[in-house]
Amino acid sequence: MILTEFALAKINLFLSIINKREDGYHDIGTMFHTVNCGDLLFGEKDSSGKISIFYNNPPEYPLEKDLIYRAAEKLKEKHLISSGVRFYLEKRLPLGAGLGGGSSDAAAALRLLNRLWGLRASSEELEEIGASLGADVAFFVKGGAALATGIGNILTPQNTIESDCCIILATPKCSVPTADAYKDVIPAGSLPWQTFLKSTNPLDNLYNQFEETVLEKYPLINFLKQKLNACGGNSLLCGSGSSVFSLFYSLESAVEAYEKVKNECRFLRITSFSPKTYF
């Protein structure tokens, strides 16, 4: 029996850097929201007990460093599972783009194995395992919408946004290393985050502090954002980069913008907000 999980991408409707911690990480305030675009993960039991992954676009790092493999290994060890799993990942989201693809793949693996191995593990248990793999893996276990603090691992679920707007996800032909983005940012304290928490409509308060440094350092991203805005979009950097998302309130205007920026992008999709929650 082959099971399937959809690994949704995310955007950050708000992202502020609150402070730098003594351990070198940063406390942030952000709002995650999944969108109807992502990778497809398939899995079936392997009686040999091995964990294997087959890819349509094989990564350059070894299997043991893959978040899908690490998620499966942790769940297998915790529940003393003798069975293995054969995964196939249809990778659609670009790497290093701020869309959370790798983290979402890991969360999809946890959900898939929970069903495949008949574990009946709670979302809280899967989120705990996810958080040990990466700050935003826990969010992707459920998806939908959530406020996140700490290093992005302290989650407060929110109602998903009900809007018929179209979202363009656009990734220019460059990447932004996460460490590079954090290296240049100056913490803003808690005021921007507290102000956002008092707002009633996140779409009226789109903000990403990384834009203050990333857009200047990576002109291809800034050019793409400005071009989408010129087409009538309301655009913002995704996470720490390099993708941009842009909101359009008619499909016609979104398609027109798509055509105008398609030659600037290594990844480009028209999508929508996802109400998906898995638990």
TASUL-V681131 format. One line per field, one symbol per residue. phi: phi as a letter, one per 40 degrees, with the letter a starting at -180 (. if undefined). burial: b if it has 16 or more other ideal C-beta (glycine too) atoms within 10 Angstrom, else e. A space follows every 10 residues. Layout:
phi: ???
burial: ???
This chain:
phi: .bbbbccccb bbcaabccac cccgcbcbba bcacbcaicb bbaacbccgc bbbbbcadcc ccdccccccc ccccccccbf cccbabcbbc cbcccfbgcg dccccccccc cccdcccgcf cccccccccd cccidbcddc dcggbacbbg chbcbbdbcc ccacccbcbb bccabbcdcc cccccbdbgc ddcccccccb bdccbcaacc ccbccccbcc cccccccccc chcbbaccfc hbcbbacbba cdcccccdcc bcccbcaaab aacbccbbb
burial: eeeebbbbbb bbbbbbbbee eeeeebbbbb bbbbbbbbbb bebebeeeee bebeeeeeee eeeeebbbbb bbebbbeeee beebbbbbbe bbbbebbbbb bbbbbbbbbb bbbbebbebe bebebbbbbb bebbbbbbbb bbbbbbbbbb bbbebeeeeb beeebbbbbb bbeebbeeee bbeebeeeee ebbeebeeee ebeeebbbbb bebbbeebee bbebbebbee bebebbbbbb bbbbbbbbee eeebeebbee beebbebbbb bbbbeeebe
